[in-house]
Structures are given as C-alpha cells and as structure tokens.
C-alpha cells in the first residue's frame, strides 16, 4: 500500500463510522459527515493535498447540512399514525365503571367501545359524559 492511499482510506473509514452511527442513532447528523468524508476520500484518491481534502470535507458538510437537511426533515416528518382517541373528542358516552381520580380507575363506553377514563371528579356508573381529551388510550371526560 502506498503512502498516497492512506488518506483516502482514512476518509472512507470515517464515512463508514458515520454511517454506522447514523444507523444506530438516527438523527440526521452523521449522514452528512459520511457524505463529506466520501467527498474528501475522492479528493484524496485524486492525490489532492491535505488542505484541499479538509476544505472539500468542510464544504460538502456545510452545504449538505444547510441544503439537504431541511428537505429530508420535511420529507420524513409526516403526520404519523392517527390516534384512535382523537376522533372521540366531543362525543358522548356513559360511565361503565366508577371513575375515581384518586385511584385513577374508571371506564366509559363511547360509540360502542369500552375505554379507560379519568376525570377531575368522581363519577358513578351510568353518568353521561363528554370526551374532552385523551392521554394515550385513556379518555379524559366531563359530565354532560
């Protein structure tokens, strides 16, 4: 292996490490380091000097981060999976098991489905309620 091949291999090693880190902990950061390292490896393979390699690395890193990151974030951030409880807000239901805010117990029937529920006050079985919000799969309810 000649002395001129080592810088290109070092840049490739950095690109591989950055790819492994990005796959392990994805957060749209190390992918740009990997791309910049590949560009620097290409300049090293063309026998460019260390200064040119470092400038290439820095330039590609900054440009890819400034230009590509917003585009990737916009493409990756979708609405996600819609919540099943979101569609129940505003609907009425009936308490099927007493709601007790001190113990965090209680159940309601809304739209023919049984749900865990909580409220600010105690509610007895049979009380008519309105869904005002949700926390995960627990409905937040108030008296109707």
Secondary structure as GFF3:
##gff-version 3
##sequence-region A 1 144
A	DSSP	alpha_helix	5	24	.	.	.	ID=ss1
A	DSSP	alpha_helix	30	45	.	.	.	ID=ss2
A	DSSP	alpha_helix	50	63	.	.	.	ID=ss3
A	DSSP	pi_helix	64	68	.	.	.	ID=ss4
A	DSSP	alpha_helix	69	76	.	.	.	ID=ss5
A	DSSP	three_ten_helix	86	88	.	.	.	ID=ss6
A	DSSP	beta_strand	92	100	.	.	.	ID=ss7
A	DSSP	beta_strand	105	110	.	.	.	ID=ss8
A	DSSP	beta_strand	113	118	.	.	.	ID=ss9
A	DSSP	beta_strand	128	135	.	.	.	ID=ss10
A	DSSP	beta_strand	138	143	.	.	.	ID=ss11
###
